[in-house]
Amino acid sequence: MKNHASPLIDAIGPELLKKKIGLTARNIRHIRQIGKFPSKQYASVKFLGESIGVHVPMSAFSFEAPAIKLGNAKASKQGKEILTQDLVPASAGATT
């Protein structure tokens, strides 16, 4: 898996991430090691990056892929239910 976080850390600067977002040196080492920022930091990192002209790709964050199924279906992941929305209207005669 490609590390998308390290180039972003380098572009923004670790000191700025510490000062503006409150990351510690340990946080930054961990993010570099796993290659992704936690998804909960997306908004703050994106705002900071864009304010200094740095592109902030979503691939640098640990978002989970959404569950996608046709029709009314439920998916389960690690004991949590993820409800999916209708992708095909019921009037279209879709079956699941």
N, C-alpha and C positions, 0 to 999 in steps of 0.2 A: 504494500500500500504506500502510495506516495505521501510524503510529509508536506502538507500544505501550510502548516502553522509556522514552521521555522522561517521561511521567506517573508511571511507577513510580520513576524516579530522583528526581523531585521529591518524591514521597510519602515515600520512605525517607530521602532526603537524600544528596547526593553525598559529603559529609564522612563520614557513617556508612558508606557503601559503601567509601570509601577505607580507613577505620580498621579495619572488621570483616572485609572480604573481601580487602583488599589491592589494590583497583583504583587506578590512577593517574588523574590528571586527563586524560591523553591517552586512556586506556581509556574513560573516561566520555564524552568528546567523540565518540569513534568509535562507541560504542554509540548515542548520541543521533543521530548522522548516519545510521547504517544502520537504526535503529529497532528493533533486537532485541539482547538479550543473547546471548552464546554459550550453547548448550544445556548445556555442561559446568558452567556457573555456576548452573544451576537450583536445585539442592539448597541451596546456600549463600545465594542471594538469597531463596529461598522461606522458609527458616528465619529469616533476619534480618527479612524483612518481617512474617512472622506473629508474631515475638516483640515487635514494636512495634504490632501491630494493622493492618497494611497488607495488603490482598488482593494476591496475586502471581499474575497470570494466565499460563497457559502460552503465550498468544499473544505475550508479551513476549520469547520465546526462539526461537532458530533451529532448532527441531526439524525433522527431515525427516519428511514423510508416509510412513507405511509402505507397502510394496508389498502390494497385495491382489489376489489372483487366486483363482479357485476350483480346488480339487483340488491335486495335487502339481505345483507349477510353480516355475520359477526366473525371477527378474527380474534384469536386469543394469543397473547405473547407474554410469557413469563407470568401467567396468572392474572393478567390485566386484560379486560375486554376493550377492544378497539372497534367502535362502531363505524361502519363504512356507509357512505351515502349512496343513494341510487345513482348509478351512472347511466342507466337506461330507464326511461320512463315506463311505468307499469303498462301504459296504453300501447307500448311497442310490442307487448307479448313476450318479453324476455323471461327466460326461466333460469333458475339457479340450481 
